[in-house]
Amino acid sequence: MKDRRARVGLTRRGVFFLLASLTASIGAYALGLRELLYVAVLLAGLPIGALLLVWVARPRLSVARSFSPHILEAGATANVTMHVKNQAFRRSARSRWRDTLPWRPGSTPDSELPALQPRGARFAGRGNSVDLHYELRPPRRGVFSIGPLNVDVADAFGLAQSSLTAGLPQPIVVTPEVVMLPATGLTASAGDGEARLVQRRSSGDEDDSMTREYRAGDAMRRVHWRATARHGDLMVRQEEQRSLPEARIIIDTRRSGYRDTSEETGEESESDSFEWAVRMLASVAVHLRRAGFLVQIVETGPAQLPALGRERQRAWGEEEFLVGLASFGLVEDPKHADPRTKRGAPTVAIVGNPDPATLDWLVSQGVGGDVSVAFMVQNVSSVDVINRSFGVDRAPMGVGERLANAGWLVVPVRADDDHAAAWEAVVYETGRSRAGA
């Protein structure tokens, strides 16, 4: 893309020359010295000439960026290559460049842009373009616009400067950081999970490995009549029912559910507590998927992530999910999940300060016999409601007590806590409760 706009102006030195010219002019008339008029004309002519020079010398450039990788994790490094080409029919002047960034310090350091040969077949491939390189390290997740390129041209005396922006911003996707979590204590609940299929196939003939008992709701077209005759009970074809064990992750996305929410996001995250929650969501989902679970994401607000059915989840990649989390944000309107959402599976809830309606719904989601974990994340400044000790403790304002009474394992955390350590507390407490049982 070509340059969009240019600004030409005097530097402080150029302004000083004009003021000196004005002073010399006043002195010439006051003292009657013609020589001072010559000095005044010279002092005024230099910055004016410099203005004309940098106006004429301003380059016409096209810029194309490429990112490697084009999708990266927050805190990781991407290599940026900008292909800058001279679109004018004259040689460009040497200048300085910096690329615009959406976070502090707002741009890359100034670097030299060499003079480029004119546009035309004669100079094609011979100094008409240049590749500029720099490293990009996004501090947080999001979909960011990088650019435009800023180019400054100054005269040799530093009296005037021409500044222009070249090219258009280009997007880069930054996904949340995925933390590697310790081995989980979550197990698949009863159902047609992968583990159960393995147990069934360890004995019996081929028909047994292909069938299971009939359950209410199964279609009659799935009935395996030969196996039914042998067992004396209705049997259905197992290959149509194969599935992976399931787990649920509940994430509170309501803005009112996070006390540290800022109205003016600026260059910082809207809520440190919510950013912790999103990183935990990404880490737990990836962890469970790699462990062989089908993961259902339940949002307390309007759905932002695409619904993934069982068939689609089999082909679901991590990158698709993490890219969706790049623009995952807080919402205003509460839209609590359907209380009829399928239960009977390990559940992880990640919340901040749930309101009464959300809390009532969470209480109803506690599942006896399965692991139900609730991470309650608070802002770093809320030290009065957080116990930093290892393990599980009481959450603020009785919320944790209600969840614990409903069968939840409550883990209070702070927005600066380590995600792996928080998950390790779950594994530890799960193992301890089972040993006690």
C-alpha positions, 0 to 999 in steps of 0.5 A, a space after each residue: 500500500 502507498 503512503 496515506 499522508 505526509 506532514 512537513 514542518 520546521 524543527 526547533 532549529 528551523 524555528 530558531 532561525 526564523 526568530 533570529 531572522 525576525 530579530 535581525 529585520 527589526 534591528 536593521 530597521 531600528 538601527 538603519 543597518 542594511 547589513 542586518 537585512 542581508 543576515 535576516 534574508 539568509 536566516 529566513 531563506 535557509 529554513 524555507 528552502 529546507 521546507 521545500 527540499 523535504 517536501 519534494 524529497 518525501 518518498 512514495 513507498 509501498 509496504 507489505 508485511 509478513 509475520 513468522 509465525 502469523 499466529 503466536 502466543 502472548 509473550 512469544 516472539 515473531 519475526 516481522 519482515 517489511 518489503 518496502 518499495 519506492 513507487 516514485 520515478 525519482 530516487 528517494 532520500 535517505 530517511 528514518 523509519 519506525 513501525 507503529 505498535 499498539 502497545 508501549 512504547 507505541 513504535 519500534 526504535 528508529 532505524 535508517 531507511 536507505 535511499 531507493 532507486 526510482 521505479 521503472 524497468 531499468 532499476 527493477 531488482 537493483 536497489 528499488 526495494 529493501 526488506 526491513 526486519 524486526 522482532 515483535 513480542 506482544 505482551 498480551 493476547 488479542 487481534 492487533 493491527 501492526 503499522 502503518 510505517 512511519 518515515 521521517 525525512 530531514 535536511 542536512 542541517 536539521 532545519 525541516 522534517 517531512 513525516 509520512 505514514 506508508 502502508 496500512 496496518 496489518 493484523 496479527 493474532 496473539 493467542 493466550 499463553 498455554 501453561 503446561 499443567 501437571 498430570 490431572 486427577 480428572 477421570 471420565 464418568 460412566 458412559 460410552 467413554 474410550 476407557 469403557 470401550 477398551 474394557 468391553 473389547 477385552 472379552 467376548 466375540 466380534 459381535 460383543 465388541 460391536 454392540 452394547 446394551 440398549 438404552 432409552 432413546 436409542 434408535 431401533 435401526 441401531 439394534 443388532 438382532 443377532 447379538 440381541 438373540 444371543 444375549 436375550 436383551 436388546 443390543 445396539 451397534 457399538 461403532 455408532 456410539 463410540 466416543 471419547 470421555 467428556 469434560 466441561 469447562 465453565 467460564 464466567 464472562 460477565 463484566 460484573 463478575 470481575 471486580 478489577 474491570 477497568 472502563 478504560 482499557 487503553 494499552 492494558 488488559 481490561 481485567 487482570 483477573 479475567 486474563 488469568 481466567 482466560 489463560 486457565 481456560 486455554 491451559 485446561 482445555 488443551 490439557 484435557 484434549 491431549 488427555 483424550 477428553 472431549 471438552 465442552 465450553 460453557 459461558 455464563 454470558 452470550 456465546 463467543 466461542 463456536 459450538 463444537 459438536 461431538 463429530 466436529 470435536 474429533 477434528 478440532 485442532 488446538 489452533 482453532 480454539 486458541 485463535 477464538 480465545 484471542 478475541 474472547 472478552 467480557 460481556 455486559 448482558 448475562 445469559 446464563 447457560 441452560 440448566 439442562 446442560 449435560 452433566 455427569 462429567 468432570 467439570 472445571 469452573 473458572 469464575 471471579 465474583 459470581 452474582 447470585 443468579 450465576 452462583 445458584 446455577 453453579 450450585 446446581 451444576 455440582 455433580 456427585 461422584 465426579 470431580 467438580 473444581 471451581 477456581 475463584 480468581 480475585 484481583 491481586 489487591 484483594 489480599 483480604 479475601 485470599 489465603 495464599 496457603 497451598 490447597 483449598 480454602 474459603 472463598 470470599 463472601 460465602 460463595 466458596 462455602 455454598 459451592 463446597 456444600 454443593 460438592 465443588 472443590 473450591 480453589 481461590 487464586 489471585 491474578 498473579 498466581 501460577 496456573 500450574 501450581 493452582 492445577 497441582 492443588 487440584 490434583 493433590 486435593 483430589 488424590 487426598 480425598 480419594 485416599 481418605 475415601 
